[in-house]
Amino acid sequence: ADHGINAQAFRFGNLTMESDRWISIKDSAADGASQVVVIDMHNGNAVNRRPMKAEASLMNPVDNIMALKGSTEGTPGNFVQVFNLDSKEKLGVFQCPTNIVFWRWIAPRILALIGDSDVFHWNLNVANSQPEKIFQRAGKLAETATQIISYSANSQMTWCLLTAISTQDQGKTIDGN
């Protein structure tokens, strides 16, 4: 079933599925207002709609925690806010000086943020924490024409893998990076 979600919302960057628990979609309501739709697949595909101006949302793979990404007019980069939806608590807010081009939960309380030039890990187990710069993107992975499609790290956070695609011939072939 489509759950009343616009077909245009089903695309990379608008829809996230970090686990088999939640699907999170940035959608527009019938009146054009921006909303985030969360489908809880462990609760009979229950649909929860929240009016929000966020550009993207990301549900935690384990707990009822939502990260929201947006931008403020006149301020460079993106901001991220993280909320525990059960306790109604704001777990953190971060203003990244550059655009966040990809993000994902790499552990139950660690959110990876991939910016235009840097990769950050944000440990939300620590109250009032800020993301820590892990490394700077380099080579093909730093080029603006490269699209980041995945990021992962081992459980000790000592090895990280940033995956991207690009094209040299206007899309006739895709190069992996």
PASEBA-1860 file (N, C-alpha, C; in nm, 3 decimals):
! residues 177
1> ADHGINAQ> 0.084/-0.119/0.000/0.000/0.000/0.000/0.087/0.124/0.000 ~ 0.037/0.232/-0.057/0.116/0.354/-0.067/0.108/0.441/0.058 ~ 0.016/0.414/0.150/0.000/0.487/0.276/-0.022/0.637/0.254 ~ -0.071/0.673/0.135/-0.099/0.814/0.107/0.024/0.899/0.088 ~ 0.133/0.838/0.046/0.260/0.910/0.027/0.278/0.939/-0.121 ~ 0.317/1.062/-0.153/0.338/1.102/-0.292/0.445/1.016/-0.358 ~ 0.422/0.974/-0.480/0.517/0.890/-0.553/0.653/0.959/-0.568 ~ 0.655/1.093/-0.576/0.781/1.167/-0.591/0.869/1.157/-0.467
9> AFRFGNLT> 0.812/1.115/-0.355/0.890/1.105/-0.231/0.978/0.980/-0.228 ~ 0.950/0.884/-0.316/1.025/0.759/-0.316/1.152/0.774/-0.399 ~ 1.252/0.840/-0.340/1.381/0.859/-0.410/1.493/0.874/-0.308 ~ 1.613/0.851/-0.357/1.733/0.861/-0.274/1.740/0.999/-0.211 ~ 1.761/1.002/-0.080/1.770/1.128/-0.009/1.640/1.167/0.059 ~ 1.526/1.120/0.008/1.396/1.148/0.069/1.347/1.034/0.156 ~ 1.389/0.913/0.124/1.341/0.794/0.194/1.460/0.722/0.256 ~ 1.447/0.685/0.383/1.555/0.611/0.450/1.496/0.490/0.520
17> MESDRWIS> 1.577/0.384/0.522/1.541/0.261/0.591/1.669/0.206/0.653 ~ 1.693/0.243/0.778/1.816/0.206/0.847/1.811/0.065/0.906 ~ 1.692/0.007/0.915/1.676/-0.128/0.970/1.542/-0.181/0.923 ~ 1.504/-0.298/0.973/1.373/-0.353/0.936/1.261/-0.296/1.023 ~ 1.291/-0.195/1.104/1.192/-0.138/1.196/1.115/-0.021/1.136 ~ 1.188/0.080/1.087/1.123/0.202/1.041/1.161/0.238/0.898 ~ 1.066/0.295/0.829/1.090/0.365/0.703/1.055/0.510/0.730 ~ 1.142/0.602/0.692/1.121/0.744/0.715/1.122/0.815/0.580
25> IKDSAADG> 1.021/0.897/0.557/1.005/0.961/0.426/0.978/1.110/0.444 ~ 1.049/1.193/0.372/1.021/1.337/0.363/0.916/1.352/0.254 ~ 0.800/1.404/0.289/0.688/1.410/0.195/0.621/1.546/0.205 ~ 0.529/1.570/0.113/0.446/1.690/0.117/0.302/1.647/0.139 ~ 0.235/1.716/0.231/0.094/1.688/0.257/0.010/1.736/0.140 ~ -0.118/1.700/0.140/-0.209/1.738/0.032/-0.215/1.889/0.014 ~ -0.200/1.965/0.124/-0.204/2.111/0.116/-0.069/2.173/0.081 ~ 0.032/2.088/0.055/0.166/2.136/0.018/0.260/2.155/0.135
33> ASQVVVID> 0.210/2.140/0.257/0.294/2.155/0.375/0.393/2.039/0.384 ~ 0.510/2.067/0.436/0.614/1.966/0.450/0.585/1.876/0.570 ~ 0.611/1.747/0.552/0.589/1.653/0.662/0.689/1.539/0.655 ~ 0.711/1.476/0.770/0.791/1.356/0.779/0.695/1.242/0.812 ~ 0.701/1.136/0.733/0.616/1.020/0.753/0.705/0.905/0.800 ~ 0.668/0.845/0.914/0.742/0.731/0.966/0.649/0.611/0.969 ~ 0.694/0.502/0.907/0.618/0.377/0.906/0.688/0.280/0.999 ~ 0.617/0.234/1.103/0.671/0.139/1.201/0.632/-0.002/1.156
41> MHNGNAVN> 0.727/-0.072/1.097/0.699/-0.204/1.041/0.687/-0.312/1.148 ~ 0.725/-0.282/1.272/0.708/-0.377/1.382/0.576/-0.355/1.454 ~ 0.497/-0.258/1.406/0.369/-0.227/1.468/0.260/-0.222/1.360 ~ 0.253/-0.327/1.279/0.149/-0.337/1.177/0.155/-0.228/1.072 ~ 0.275/-0.180/1.041/0.295/-0.072/0.942/0.221/0.056/0.981 ~ 0.217/0.084/1.111/0.153/0.206/1.160/0.223/0.328/1.101 ~ 0.144/0.424/1.057/0.195/0.545/0.992/0.181/0.663/1.090 ~ 0.292/0.735/1.109/0.292/0.853/1.194/0.338/0.971/1.107
49> RRPMKAEA> 0.256/1.072/1.097/0.289/1.191/1.017/0.316/1.307/1.111 ~ 0.428/1.375/1.087/0.463/1.491/1.168/0.491/1.609/1.075 ~ 0.421/1.721/1.095/0.451/1.839/1.013/0.589/1.893/1.052 ~ 0.680/1.899/0.957/0.816/1.945/0.984/0.873/2.008/0.859 ~ 0.957/2.107/0.878/1.023/2.172/0.766/1.157/2.109/0.733 ~ 1.190/2.001/0.800/1.319/1.936/0.777/1.332/1.893/0.631 ~ 1.455/1.893/0.583/1.483/1.848/0.446/1.493/1.697/0.438 ~ 1.528/1.633/0.551/1.542/1.487/0.554/1.530/1.438/0.698
57> SLMNPVDN> 1.493/1.312/0.712/1.484/1.251/0.844/1.549/1.113/0.840 ~ 1.593/1.069/0.956/1.661/0.940/0.967/1.626/0.879/1.102 ~ 1.560/0.764/1.098/1.524/0.695/1.223/1.639/0.607/1.269 ~ 1.658/0.603/1.399/1.758/0.516/1.459/1.718/0.371/1.433 ~ 1.812/0.282/1.403/1.776/0.144/1.372/1.724/0.064/1.490 ~ 1.747/0.110/1.614/1.711/0.032/1.733/1.600/0.100/1.813 ~ 1.617/0.228/1.843/1.527/0.299/1.932/1.443/0.403/1.856 ~ 1.339/0.451/1.922/1.248/0.549/1.863/1.312/0.688/1.870
65> IMALKGST> 1.422/0.702/1.796/1.500/0.825/1.792/1.505/0.873/1.647 ~ 1.476/1.001/1.627/1.474/1.059/1.493/1.577/1.170/1.482 ~ 1.653/1.166/1.372/1.743/1.275/1.339/1.680/1.353/1.224 ~ 1.686/1.484/1.233/1.633/1.571/1.129/1.744/1.659/1.076 ~ 1.745/1.676/0.944/1.845/1.761/0.880/1.773/1.874/0.808 ~ 1.827/1.994/0.820/1.767/2.107/0.753/1.868/2.217/0.730 ~ 1.820/2.330/0.684/1.908/2.445/0.664/1.832/2.570/0.706 ~ 1.908/2.670/0.741/1.852/2.799/0.782/1.895/2.902/0.679
73> EGTPGNFV> 1.800/2.976/0.627/1.831/3.077/0.526/1.935/3.174/0.579 ~ 2.038/3.197/0.499/2.144/3.289/0.538/2.256/3.225/0.618 ~ 2.241/3.098/0.654/2.344/3.027/0.729/2.400/2.916/0.641 ~ 2.532/2.913/0.621/2.588/2.807/0.536/2.577/2.669/0.602 ~ 2.571/2.567/0.519/2.570/2.431/0.569/2.433/2.383/0.613 ~ 2.433/2.274/0.689/2.310/2.213/0.740/2.315/2.203/0.891 ~ 2.196/2.199/0.952/2.189/2.167/1.093/2.126/2.030/1.108 ~ 2.159/1.962/1.217/2.101/1.833/1.250/2.048/1.842/1.393
81> QVFNLDSK> 1.926/1.796/1.413/1.867/1.785/1.545/1.830/1.640/1.566 ~ 1.851/1.589/1.688/1.820/1.450/1.719/1.727/1.447/1.840 ~ 1.616/1.372/1.826/1.513/1.365/1.929/1.483/1.221/1.967 ~ 1.466/1.198/2.098/1.412/1.072/2.146/1.261/1.091/2.147 ~ 1.189/1.021/2.060/1.046/1.042/2.045/0.965/0.983/2.160 ~ 1.022/0.885/2.231/0.953/0.828/2.346/0.955/0.922/2.465 ~ 1.073/0.978/2.496/1.087/1.067/2.612/1.063/1.214/2.578 ~ 1.045/1.244/2.447/1.026/1.382/2.400/1.146/1.470/2.433
89> EKLGVFQC> 1.264/1.409/2.436/1.388/1.479/2.473/1.471/1.509/2.349 ~ 1.527/1.632/2.345/1.621/1.667/2.238/1.758/1.616/2.281 ~ 1.815/1.524/2.203/1.944/1.465/2.238/2.062/1.548/2.191 ~ 2.040/1.631/2.089/2.151/1.713/2.042/2.112/1.796/1.922 ~ 2.190/1.900/1.900/2.177/1.985/1.782/2.317/2.023/1.737 ~ 2.338/2.023/1.605/2.470/2.054/1.549/2.451/2.136/1.423 ~ 2.525/2.245/1.413/2.527/2.326/1.291/2.657/2.295/1.218 ~ 2.646/2.223/1.106/2.764/2.190/1.026/2.794/2.308/0.934
97> PTNIVFWR> 2.918/2.352/0.925/2.950/2.468/0.842/2.938/2.440/0.691 ~ 2.932/2.311/0.653/2.914/2.275/0.512/2.791/2.187/0.499 ~ 2.754/2.158/0.376/2.639/2.072/0.352/2.667/1.929/0.395 ~ 2.567/1.865/0.454/2.576/1.723/0.486/2.517/1.649/0.367 ~ 2.600/1.571/0.300/2.557/1.506/0.175/2.512/1.362/0.197 ~ 2.546/1.304/0.312/2.503/1.168/0.345/2.512/1.153/0.495 ~ 2.426/1.068/0.550/2.430/1.040/0.694/2.373/0.904/0.719 ~ 2.414/0.845/0.830/2.360/0.714/0.868/2.400/0.683/1.011
105> WIAPRILA> 2.319/0.599/1.074/2.352/0.549/1.208/2.452/0.436/1.189 ~ 2.568/0.445/1.253/2.669/0.338/1.243/2.677/0.256/1.371 ~ 2.605/0.297/1.474/2.592/0.225/1.600/2.463/0.278/1.664 ~ 2.411/0.209/1.766/2.284/0.254/1.824/2.281/0.400/1.869 ~ 2.394/0.457/1.906/2.395/0.597/1.948/2.503/0.680/1.877 ~ 2.553/0.631/1.764/2.653/0.708/1.689/2.601/0.736/1.549 ~ 2.591/0.865/1.519/2.542/0.911/1.390/2.661/0.961/1.309 ~ 2.677/0.905/1.189/2.783/0.950/1.099/2.727/1.059/1.009
113> LIGDSDVF> 2.801/1.168/0.996/2.762/1.280/0.911/2.872/1.301/0.808 ~ 2.839/1.289/0.681/2.938/1.309/0.576/2.910/1.444/0.512 ~ 3.003/1.534/0.531/2.990/1.670/0.476/3.059/1.682/0.342 ~ 3.054/1.802/0.287/3.120/1.828/0.158/3.268/1.791/0.161 ~ 3.332/1.810/0.276/3.476/1.785/0.281/3.520/1.696/0.396 ~ 3.437/1.678/0.498/3.478/1.603/0.617/3.375/1.497/0.655 ~ 3.422/1.397/0.731/3.336/1.293/0.786/3.340/1.305/0.938 ~ 3.222/1.307/1.000/3.208/1.324/1.144/3.137/1.204/1.204
121> HWNLNVAN> 3.169/1.173/1.330/3.093/1.078/1.411/3.038/1.156/1.530 ~ 2.910/1.138/1.559/2.845/1.208/1.669/2.797/1.106/1.769 ~ 2.863/1.102/1.886/2.827/1.008/1.993/2.717/1.071/2.078 ~ 2.594/1.024/2.058/2.481/1.082/2.129/2.458/1.019/2.266 ~ 2.548/0.926/2.307/2.546/0.875/2.444/2.597/0.980/2.541 ~ 2.676/1.073/2.489/2.737/1.177/2.572/2.650/1.302/2.565 ~ 2.600/1.347/2.679/2.513/1.465/2.684/2.587/1.588/2.631 ~ 2.516/1.669/2.554/2.568/1.794/2.499/2.693/1.776/2.413
129> SQPEKIFQ> 2.708/1.658/2.354/2.826/1.634/2.271/2.812/1.700/2.135 ~ 2.924/1.716/2.068/2.929/1.766/1.932/2.998/1.659/1.846 ~ 2.967/1.655/1.717/3.033/1.558/1.630/3.184/1.576/1.628 ~ 3.254/1.465/1.616/3.400/1.464/1.609/3.443/1.437/1.465 ~ 3.535/1.521/1.415/3.586/1.499/1.280/3.672/1.373/1.280 ~ 3.638/1.279/1.191/3.711/1.153/1.183/3.816/1.158/1.075 ~ 3.779/1.208/0.957/3.877/1.225/0.850/3.823/1.322/0.747 ~ 3.914/1.368/0.662/3.879/1.458/0.553/3.865/1.375/0.425
137> RAGKLAET> 3.762/1.404/0.348/3.744/1.337/0.220/3.859/1.377/0.128 ~ 3.910/1.280/0.049/4.025/1.307/-0.038/4.006/1.238/-0.173 ~ 4.087/1.279/-0.270/4.083/1.217/-0.402/3.947/1.230/-0.467 ~ 3.904/1.126/-0.538/3.774/1.126/-0.605/3.660/1.145/-0.505 ~ 3.680/1.097/-0.382/3.574/1.108/-0.280/3.551/1.252/-0.236 ~ 3.641/1.343/-0.270/3.627/1.483/-0.232/3.569/1.568/-0.344 ~ 3.555/1.511/-0.463/3.506/1.589/-0.577/3.355/1.613/-0.565 ~ 3.312/1.732/-0.605/3.171/1.767/-0.592/3.081/1.684/-0.683
145> ATQIISYS> 3.134/1.631/-0.793/3.053/1.550/-0.884/3.035/1.406/-0.835 ~ 3.101/1.372/-0.727/3.092/1.237/-0.670/2.974/1.231/-0.574 ~ 2.890/1.128/-0.589/2.774/1.111/-0.500/2.803/1.002/-0.399 ~ 2.800/1.038/-0.271/2.820/0.941/-0.163/2.694/0.854/-0.154 ~ 2.714/0.721/-0.153/2.598/0.632/-0.148/2.599/0.540/-0.026 ~ 2.711/0.534/0.048/2.715/0.448/0.165/2.832/0.488/0.255 ~ 2.818/0.452/0.382/2.925/0.472/0.479/2.909/0.367/0.587 ~ 3.018/0.310/0.632/3.013/0.214/0.742/3.145/0.218/0.819
153> ANSQMTWC> 3.140/0.158/0.937/3.258/0.151/1.024/3.251/0.020/1.101 ~ 3.369/-0.031/1.142/3.367/-0.153/1.223/3.321/-0.118/1.366 ~ 3.295/-0.219/1.447/3.237/-0.196/1.580/3.331/-0.117/1.672 ~ 3.462/-0.123/1.650/3.556/-0.045/1.732/3.576/0.096/1.678 ~ 3.516/0.126/1.564/3.528/0.257/1.497/3.672/0.288/1.459 ~ 3.749/0.183/1.430/3.888/0.203/1.388/3.905/0.195/1.237 ~ 3.807/0.139/1.167/3.809/0.131/1.021/3.679/0.190/0.968 ~ 3.689/0.274/0.867/3.572/0.336/0.807/3.575/0.315/0.656
161> LLTAISTQ> 3.457/0.302/0.597/3.446/0.281/0.453/3.345/0.380/0.396 ~ 3.392/0.467/0.309/3.308/0.566/0.241/3.295/0.522/0.096 ~ 3.172/0.506/0.049/3.147/0.455/-0.086/3.074/0.561/-0.168 ~ 3.116/0.575/-0.294/3.056/0.678/-0.378/3.054/0.632/-0.524 ~ 2.976/0.704/-0.603/2.974/0.682/-0.747/2.995/0.816/-0.817 ~ 3.045/0.808/-0.939/3.062/0.927/-1.021/3.057/0.884/-1.166 ~ 3.054/0.983/-1.255/3.054/0.954/-1.398/3.146/1.053/-1.469 ~ 3.216/1.004/-1.568/3.305/1.089/-1.647/3.246/1.121/-1.783
169> DQGKTIDG> 3.134/1.055/-1.817/3.078/1.066/-1.952/2.928/1.095/-1.952 ~ 2.886/1.187/-1.867/2.747/1.231/-1.857/2.650/1.116/-1.833 ~ 2.692/1.015/-1.757/2.603/0.909/-1.714/2.600/0.785/-1.800 ~ 2.680/0.779/-1.905/2.683/0.657/-1.988/2.741/0.541/-1.910 ~ 2.840/0.571/-1.826/2.898/0.469/-1.738/2.908/0.528/-1.598 ~ 2.903/0.441/-1.498/2.914/0.483/-1.359/3.043/0.426/-1.303 ~ 3.121/0.510/-1.238/3.246/0.469/-1.176/3.224/0.454/-1.027 ~ 3.275/0.345/-0.969/3.269/0.329/-0.824/3.390/0.391/-0.759
177> N> 3.373/0.446/-0.641/3.483/0.509/-0.567/3.480/0.462/-0.424
END
